[in-house]
Amino acid sequence: MTRIDATGVGGLGSDLSPTGGGAAPLESALIGRSRALAPVVRGERVLGPGSRGAGLRRVQQGLRALGLLPDGAHANGRWSESVREALVAFQQRQGLEPTGVIDAATVRALDHAMAPIEGALREAGADGSISTEELRAAERKLIETYGEERGRRILIAALGQNPDKISFEALDYIQGRIGSMEGHIARYEQVLRGHLAGAKLLDADFDGKLDADDLVFTREADGSVRRERLGRALRDRVEIGRAMVDAAYALAEKEPEFGDLEFNPGAWRLEDEDLEYEDGMGVMVPADGVPPSVAIEDIFKNTDMYAFECATALTIIRYKAILDLIGPEDFDRAFADLRVGPWETEDDAKRLWKIEGSGARGEERPATEAEKKLVKPGEYTYFRNWDVSKEAFEGGWQGENVLYLGDGLYYGHPFGVVSGEDIVEYLNSARKAGATRSASLLDLRARIDPSVFELDEIPNE
């Protein structure tokens, strides 16, 4: 009989046997019972290069649960070299022919290796919902049986197989210990609440990434819990919103100077050094030999060498968010002609900026209460001082460009992170004598378009 050994590069250990000795009980198949894998189990086909779909995704989940795929590897149902390497490693450890493809013998071996995962939460969720207390008890038992590292891996895999049984209250425990999405979970939920009030998020496959298959938990009016897939469209909005909000908080923490445009000459230069700019309102481009990504990061690194007004601050935040979303290599390629100034960008950045509301059509009017709710975390909007005084106008206080952060907070330069009421109060103090009309939000909102994710697919030239 072939020995079942779940040794993996991620650290499950030599096998999944209890630390006290004895074999773990074999339970019903986790992988082989997938309908998508039925032809493989029957020996009618194998999955290999070019394969994709639910069956391959199921196998990826199993390989990752056993620690054979790299940490953070995404079970996306697409064939890759990392899948082939994980299969070869698994097959070698099971005494199988290391073909690097998925055949019936490999599926059966995966089922056996994952048996402890099947039984990990058997005693929890008897009423159909796994509570925090039951999770703590299951974790303690697994650690006592398999050791801390292996026990935690088994718990993660078991939760990944039973996401629909996790209670609303248990989410905080899971997020705090094993599902923090690389530390971004709080920010993701801050943005998500702007779309779905009171929503909480579960990294359903515990890969540390936000993806369309992650679960959103919300409470219904009758107290029941609704669980649904995040979906691709909302996933993109939340990921982009998170990057924008992160960038705004990062800039607020640095407290840049408010004033005429001044940039670190070691990282930036005027776009046209022969052109005389008035009031420091120019356009900056990276200095010769400085990559665009390095120039943007320098604003956050050497902030005391910079000064700018609110429009340039929002442009900087937009670039920083895109850099975070696609990484420096693709950013440098996509934004080789980087330009930074008061709403000054190159064409690609303009194309990615989706503007909505009556303000987008040149019709300036206050937003209605319903229109205010359309502004989501990570999106741009504008507070207009309708009756600005002449002195305040000359000082640039006809309004304030802001980024909505969620939970009633905005970022605006030089205010930092403040409430909308604080911004309105300041703008009202800069009105004409005797003015009674309050400053207010315009019906205007803008955000980065999801096509930003296509920028990391630009081929090297």
C-alpha positions as CSV (number, residue, x, y, z in Angstrom):
1,M,0.0,0.0,0.0
2,T,1.4,3.4,-0.9
3,R,2.3,5.5,2.1
4,I,0.5,8.8,2.3
5,D,2.9,11.6,3.3
6,A,1.8,15.2,3.2
7,T,5.2,16.8,3.5
8,G,5.1,20.2,1.8
9,V,7.5,23.1,1.1
10,G,5.2,25.3,3.2
11,G,5.9,23.4,6.4
12,L,3.2,20.9,7.2
13,G,5.9,18.6,8.4
14,S,6.7,15.0,7.5
15,D,3.1,13.9,7.5
16,L,-0.3,14.7,9.0
17,S,-0.2,12.1,11.7
18,P,-0.8,13.2,15.3
19,T,2.3,14.2,17.2
20,G,1.5,11.6,19.8
21,G,1.7,8.8,17.2
22,G,-1.0,6.8,15.4
23,A,-2.7,7.5,12.1
24,A,-5.2,10.2,11.4
25,P,-8.6,8.7,10.4
26,L,-9.3,8.8,6.7
27,E,-12.5,10.6,5.8
28,S,-14.6,11.1,2.7
29,A,-12.9,12.6,-0.3
30,L,-12.4,16.3,-0.4
31,I,-10.9,16.5,-3.9
32,G,-12.3,13.5,-5.7
33,R,-15.9,14.2,-5.0
34,S,-15.7,17.4,-7.1
35,R,-18.0,16.8,-10.2
36,A,-15.5,18.7,-12.3
37,L,-12.9,16.0,-11.5
38,A,-15.2,13.0,-12.1
39,P,-13.6,12.2,-15.6
40,V,-10.2,12.3,-14.0
41,V,-11.2,10.0,-11.1
42,R,-12.7,7.6,-13.7
43,G,-9.4,7.6,-15.6
44,E,-10.9,9.2,-18.7
45,R,-8.6,12.2,-18.8
46,V,-5.8,14.1,-17.0
47,L,-5.3,17.8,-16.3
48,G,-2.1,19.4,-17.4
49,P,-0.7,22.3,-19.4
50,G,-3.5,24.4,-20.8
51,S,-6.1,23.1,-18.4
52,R,-8.3,25.4,-16.5
53,G,-11.6,25.4,-14.6
54,A,-13.2,24.2,-11.3
55,G,-11.4,20.8,-11.2
56,L,-8.0,22.4,-11.4
57,R,-9.0,25.0,-8.8
58,R,-10.0,22.2,-6.4
59,V,-6.6,20.6,-6.8
60,Q,-4.9,23.9,-6.3
61,Q,-6.8,24.4,-3.0
62,G,-5.7,21.0,-1.9
63,L,-2.0,21.6,-2.8
64,R,-2.0,24.9,-1.0
65,A,-3.7,23.4,2.1
66,L,-0.9,20.9,2.2
67,G,1.8,23.6,2.0
68,L,2.9,22.6,-1.5
69,L,2.1,25.8,-3.3
70,P,4.0,29.0,-2.3
71,D,2.4,31.2,0.4
72,G,-0.1,33.5,-1.2
73,A,-0.6,31.4,-4.3
74,H,-4.0,32.0,-5.8
75,A,-6.3,29.1,-6.5
76,N,-7.6,30.6,-9.8
77,G,-8.2,27.4,-11.8
78,R,-5.4,28.1,-14.3
79,W,-2.5,25.9,-15.0
80,S,0.9,27.3,-14.1
81,E,4.5,26.2,-13.6
82,S,4.1,26.5,-9.8
83,V,1.2,24.0,-10.0
84,R,3.3,21.5,-12.0
85,E,6.2,21.8,-9.5
86,A,3.8,21.3,-6.6
87,L,2.3,18.2,-8.2
88,V,5.8,16.7,-8.9
89,A,6.8,17.3,-5.3
90,F,3.6,15.7,-4.0
91,Q,3.8,12.7,-6.4
92,Q,7.4,12.1,-5.4
93,R,6.5,12.0,-1.7
94,Q,3.7,9.6,-2.3
95,G,5.8,7.2,-4.3
96,L,3.8,8.0,-7.5
97,E,5.3,8.6,-10.9
98,P,6.3,12.3,-10.9
99,T,4.4,13.2,-14.1
100,G,3.5,16.8,-13.0
101,V,-0.1,16.3,-14.2
102,I,-3.4,15.4,-12.4
103,D,-4.4,11.8,-12.9
104,A,-6.7,9.5,-10.9
105,A,-3.9,8.2,-8.6
106,T,-2.9,11.8,-7.8
107,V,-6.5,12.8,-6.9
108,R,-6.9,9.7,-4.6
109,A,-3.6,10.5,-2.9
110,L,-4.7,14.1,-2.3
111,D,-7.9,12.9,-0.8
112,H,-6.1,10.7,1.7
113,A,-3.5,13.4,2.6
114,M,-6.3,15.9,3.3
115,A,-8.3,13.6,5.6
116,P,-7.4,15.5,8.8
117,I,-8.8,18.7,7.2
118,E,-12.1,17.0,6.6
119,G,-12.5,16.1,10.3
120,A,-11.0,19.3,11.8
121,L,-14.3,21.1,12.3
122,R,-16.6,18.1,12.6
123,E,-17.5,18.9,16.2
124,A,-18.0,22.6,15.5
125,G,-21.0,24.1,13.7
126,A,-23.4,21.4,14.7
127,D,-26.2,24.0,14.5
128,G,-24.9,25.0,11.0
129,S,-22.8,28.0,12.3
130,I,-19.3,27.8,13.7
131,S,-18.9,30.2,16.7
132,T,-15.8,31.9,18.0
133,E,-15.7,29.5,21.0
134,E,-15.9,26.5,18.7
135,L,-13.1,27.8,16.6
136,R,-10.9,28.3,19.7
137,A,-11.6,24.8,20.9
138,A,-10.9,23.3,17.4
139,E,-7.7,25.2,17.2
140,R,-6.5,24.1,20.6
141,K,-7.3,20.5,19.8
142,L,-5.5,20.6,16.4
143,I,-2.4,22.2,17.9
144,E,-2.4,19.6,20.7
145,T,-2.7,16.8,18.1
146,Y,-0.5,18.0,15.3
147,G,1.7,20.7,16.8
148,E,1.3,24.5,16.3
149,E,2.4,25.0,12.8
150,R,0.7,22.0,11.3
151,G,-2.4,22.5,13.4
152,R,-2.9,26.0,12.2
153,R,-2.4,25.0,8.6
154,I,-5.1,22.3,9.0
155,L,-7.5,24.8,10.6
156,I,-7.0,27.2,7.7
157,A,-7.6,24.5,5.2
158,A,-10.7,23.3,7.1
159,L,-12.1,26.8,7.2
160,G,-11.5,27.2,3.5
161,Q,-13.6,24.1,2.9
162,N,-16.4,25.3,5.2
163,P,-16.7,29.1,4.7
164,D,-20.5,29.0,4.7
165,K,-20.6,27.7,8.3
166,I,-18.6,30.6,9.8
167,S,-20.7,32.8,12.0
168,F,-20.7,36.6,11.8
169,E,-19.2,36.9,15.2
170,A,-16.3,34.5,14.4
171,L,-15.0,36.7,11.6
172,D,-13.1,39.0,13.9
173,Y,-11.3,36.0,15.5
174,I,-10.4,34.6,12.0
175,Q,-9.3,38.0,10.7
176,G,-7.1,38.6,13.7
177,R,-5.3,35.3,13.6
178,I,-5.2,33.8,10.1
179,G,-7.2,35.9,7.6
180,S,-5.9,39.5,7.8
181,M,-5.2,39.7,4.0
182,E,-1.6,40.8,4.6
183,G,-2.8,43.4,7.2
184,H,-5.2,45.1,4.8
185,I,-8.5,43.6,6.1
186,A,-9.5,46.7,8.2
187,R,-9.0,49.0,5.3
188,Y,-10.8,46.6,2.9
189,E,-13.8,46.6,5.3
190,Q,-13.7,50.4,5.7
191,V,-14.1,50.7,1.9
192,L,-16.6,47.8,1.6
193,R,-18.9,49.4,4.2
194,G,-19.3,52.4,1.9
195,H,-20.9,50.0,-0.6
196,L,-22.7,47.6,1.8
197,A,-23.5,49.0,5.3
198,G,-22.2,46.9,8.1
199,A,-20.5,44.3,5.8
200,K,-17.6,42.1,6.9
201,L,-15.2,40.3,4.7
202,L,-13.8,36.8,4.7
203,D,-10.7,35.7,2.8
204,A,-12.5,32.5,1.7
205,D,-9.5,30.7,0.4
206,F,-7.0,32.2,2.8
207,D,-4.5,33.1,0.1
208,G,-3.9,36.6,1.6
209,K,-5.4,38.3,-1.4
210,L,-8.7,40.0,-2.2
211,D,-10.4,38.2,-5.0
212,A,-13.9,37.7,-6.5
213,D,-14.5,34.5,-4.6
214,D,-14.0,36.0,-1.1
215,L,-17.2,36.2,1.0
216,V,-19.1,39.2,2.2
217,F,-21.2,38.8,5.4
218,T,-24.1,41.1,6.1
219,R,-26.9,40.9,8.6
220,E,-30.5,40.9,7.4
221,A,-33.2,42.9,9.2
222,D,-34.4,39.7,10.8
223,G,-31.0,39.0,12.3
224,S,-30.0,36.2,9.9
225,V,-26.6,36.3,8.2
226,R,-26.3,36.6,4.4
227,R,-23.2,35.3,2.8
228,E,-22.4,36.1,-0.9
229,R,-19.4,36.2,-3.2
230,L,-17.6,39.5,-3.5
231,G,-17.7,39.3,-7.2
232,R,-15.3,40.8,-9.7
233,A,-16.8,44.2,-10.1
234,L,-17.0,45.0,-6.4
235,R,-13.7,43.4,-5.8
236,D,-12.1,45.9,-8.2
237,R,-13.9,48.8,-6.6
238,V,-12.8,47.7,-3.1
239,E,-9.2,47.1,-4.1
240,I,-8.9,50.4,-5.9
241,G,-10.6,52.2,-3.0
242,R,-8.3,50.6,-0.5
243,A,-5.2,51.7,-2.4
244,M,-6.5,55.3,-2.7
245,V,-7.4,55.5,1.0
246,D,-4.0,54.0,2.0
247,A,-2.3,56.6,-0.1
248,A,-4.3,59.4,1.4
249,Y,-3.5,58.3,4.9
250,A,0.2,57.9,4.0
251,L,0.3,61.5,2.7
252,A,-1.6,62.9,5.6
253,E,0.9,61.3,8.0
254,K,3.7,63.1,6.3
255,E,2.0,66.5,6.6
256,P,3.4,68.1,3.4
257,E,3.7,71.9,3.2
258,F,0.8,73.8,1.6
259,G,2.0,76.4,-0.9
260,D,3.4,77.1,-4.3
261,L,4.8,74.1,-6.2
262,E,8.2,73.0,-4.9
263,F,9.6,69.5,-5.5
264,N,12.9,67.9,-4.6
265,P,15.3,68.8,-7.4
266,G,17.1,65.5,-6.9
267,A,14.0,63.6,-8.0
268,W,12.0,66.1,-10.2
269,R,12.5,68.9,-12.6
270,L,10.2,71.4,-14.3
271,E,8.7,70.0,-17.5
272,D,9.9,73.1,-19.5
273,E,12.7,74.8,-17.7
274,D,12.6,77.7,-20.2
275,L,9.0,78.4,-19.5
276,E,8.3,80.9,-16.7
277,Y,5.5,79.6,-14.4
278,E,3.4,82.0,-12.4
279,D,2.7,81.4,-8.7
280,G,4.6,78.1,-8.7
281,M,1.8,76.4,-10.6
282,G,3.9,74.4,-12.9
283,V,4.2,70.8,-14.1
284,M,6.9,68.5,-12.8
285,V,8.4,65.5,-14.4
286,P,11.0,63.0,-13.0
287,A,14.6,64.2,-13.1
288,D,16.8,62.6,-15.7
289,G,17.6,59.0,-14.8
290,V,15.0,58.8,-12.1
291,P,12.3,56.1,-12.6
292,P,8.7,57.4,-12.3
293,S,8.0,55.0,-9.4
294,V,11.1,56.3,-7.5
295,A,10.0,59.9,-8.1
296,I,6.6,59.2,-6.6
297,E,7.9,57.4,-3.6
298,D,10.4,60.3,-3.0
299,I,7.4,62.5,-2.2
300,F,6.5,60.3,0.7
301,K,10.2,59.7,1.7
302,N,11.5,63.3,1.6
303,T,8.3,65.2,2.2
304,D,10.0,68.2,3.8
305,M,11.4,69.0,0.4
306,Y,8.0,69.4,-1.2
307,A,5.1,71.9,-1.2
308,F,1.9,71.9,-3.2
309,E,-1.8,72.8,-3.1
310,C,-4.8,70.5,-2.8
311,A,-5.3,69.6,-6.5
312,T,-1.6,68.4,-6.8
313,A,-2.0,66.5,-3.5
314,L,-4.9,64.5,-5.0
315,T,-2.9,63.9,-8.2
316,I,0.0,62.5,-6.1
317,I,-2.4,60.2,-4.2
318,R,-3.8,58.9,-7.4
319,Y,-0.3,58.0,-8.7
320,K,0.7,56.4,-5.4
321,A,-2.4,54.2,-5.5
322,I,-1.8,53.1,-9.0
323,L,1.8,52.3,-8.1
324,D,0.6,50.2,-5.2
325,L,-1.9,48.4,-7.4
326,I,0.4,47.4,-10.3
327,G,3.9,47.6,-8.8
328,P,7.0,49.6,-9.8
329,E,8.0,47.7,-12.9
330,D,4.6,48.1,-14.7
331,F,4.2,51.6,-13.3
332,D,7.5,52.7,-14.8
333,R,6.5,51.2,-18.2
334,A,3.0,52.5,-18.2
335,F,3.9,56.0,-16.9
336,A,7.2,56.7,-18.6
337,D,5.9,60.2,-19.4
338,L,4.8,60.9,-15.8
339,R,3.6,64.5,-15.2
340,V,2.5,65.9,-11.9
341,G,0.9,69.3,-11.2
342,P,-2.5,70.7,-10.3
343,W,-4.7,68.1,-12.2
344,E,-1.8,67.7,-14.6
345,T,-1.2,64.1,-15.7
346,E,-0.2,62.2,-18.8
347,D,-2.8,60.7,-21.1
348,D,-2.9,57.2,-19.6
349,A,-3.7,58.6,-16.1
350,K,-6.4,60.8,-17.6
351,R,-7.9,57.8,-19.4
352,L,-8.1,55.9,-16.1
353,W,-9.9,58.8,-14.2
354,K,-13.6,58.1,-14.4
355,I,-15.7,61.2,-13.6
356,E,-19.4,61.2,-12.8
357,G,-22.1,63.5,-11.6
358,S,-23.5,66.8,-13.0
359,G,-20.1,68.4,-12.3
360,A,-18.6,66.1,-14.9
361,R,-20.8,67.9,-17.5
362,G,-19.8,71.3,-16.3
363,E,-23.0,71.9,-14.3
364,E,-22.0,73.0,-10.8
365,R,-24.7,72.5,-8.2
366,P,-24.9,71.2,-4.7
367,A,-25.2,67.4,-4.4
368,T,-28.5,66.1,-3.1
369,E,-28.5,63.8,-0.1
370,A,-29.0,60.8,-2.4
371,E,-26.1,62.0,-4.6
372,K,-23.8,62.4,-1.6
373,K,-24.3,58.7,-0.8
374,L,-23.0,57.8,-4.3
375,V,-19.5,58.9,-3.3
376,K,-17.7,55.8,-2.1
377,P,-14.5,55.4,0.0
378,G,-11.4,56.1,-2.2
379,E,-13.3,58.4,-4.5
380,Y,-12.7,62.1,-5.3
381,T,-15.2,64.9,-4.7
382,Y,-15.2,68.6,-4.1
383,F,-16.5,71.1,-1.5
384,R,-17.5,74.4,-3.2
385,N,-17.4,77.7,-1.4
386,W,-20.3,79.3,-3.3
387,D,-19.9,82.8,-1.9
388,V,-16.1,83.0,-1.4
389,S,-14.7,86.4,-0.5
390,K,-12.3,88.1,-2.9
391,E,-9.4,87.7,-0.5
392,A,-10.1,84.0,0.0
393,F,-10.5,83.5,-3.7
394,E,-7.1,85.0,-4.4
395,G,-5.7,82.6,-1.7
396,G,-7.3,79.6,-3.5
397,W,-10.1,79.0,-1.0
398,Q,-13.0,78.9,-3.5
399,G,-13.3,75.2,-2.6
400,E,-11.4,72.1,-1.4
401,N,-10.4,69.0,-3.4
402,V,-10.9,66.0,-1.2
403,L,-10.8,62.2,-1.2
404,Y,-13.6,60.4,0.7
405,L,-12.1,57.9,3.2
406,G,-15.4,56.4,4.5
407,D,-17.2,56.7,7.8
408,G,-17.7,60.4,7.3
409,L,-14.0,61.3,6.9
410,Y,-12.2,63.1,4.1
411,Y,-8.6,63.9,3.2
412,G,-7.9,67.3,1.9
413,H,-4.6,69.2,1.8
414,P,-3.7,71.0,4.1
415,F,-6.5,69.9,6.4
416,G,-5.4,66.3,6.7
417,V,-8.0,63.7,7.7
418,V,-11.1,65.6,8.9
419,S,-14.9,65.4,8.8
420,G,-16.9,67.1,6.1
421,E,-18.4,69.4,8.7
422,D,-14.9,70.7,9.5
423,I,-14.2,71.5,5.9
424,V,-17.5,73.3,5.5
425,E,-16.9,75.3,8.7
426,Y,-13.6,76.5,7.4
427,L,-14.9,77.4,3.9
428,N,-17.8,79.3,5.5
429,S,-15.3,81.4,7.4
430,A,-13.9,82.5,4.1
431,R,-17.2,83.8,2.6
432,K,-18.1,87.3,1.6
433,A,-19.4,89.6,4.4
434,G,-23.1,88.9,5.0
435,A,-23.2,85.7,3.0
436,T,-25.7,83.1,4.2
437,R,-25.2,80.3,1.6
438,S,-23.2,77.5,3.1
439,A,-20.3,75.7,1.4
440,S,-21.3,72.2,0.3
441,L,-20.4,69.2,-1.7
442,L,-20.7,69.4,-5.5
443,D,-22.5,66.6,-7.4
444,L,-19.1,65.4,-8.6
445,R,-17.2,62.2,-8.0
446,A,-14.3,60.5,-9.7
447,R,-12.4,57.3,-9.2
448,I,-9.7,55.1,-10.9
449,D,-11.2,52.9,-13.5
450,P,-10.8,49.1,-13.1
451,S,-8.9,49.0,-16.4
452,V,-5.9,50.0,-14.3
453,F,-5.4,46.3,-13.6
454,E,-4.8,45.8,-17.3
455,L,-1.6,47.9,-17.0
456,D,0.3,45.0,-15.5
457,E,-0.3,43.1,-18.7
458,I,1.6,45.5,-20.9
459,P,4.3,43.5,-22.6
460,N,8.0,44.5,-22.4
461,E,9.1,46.4,-25.4
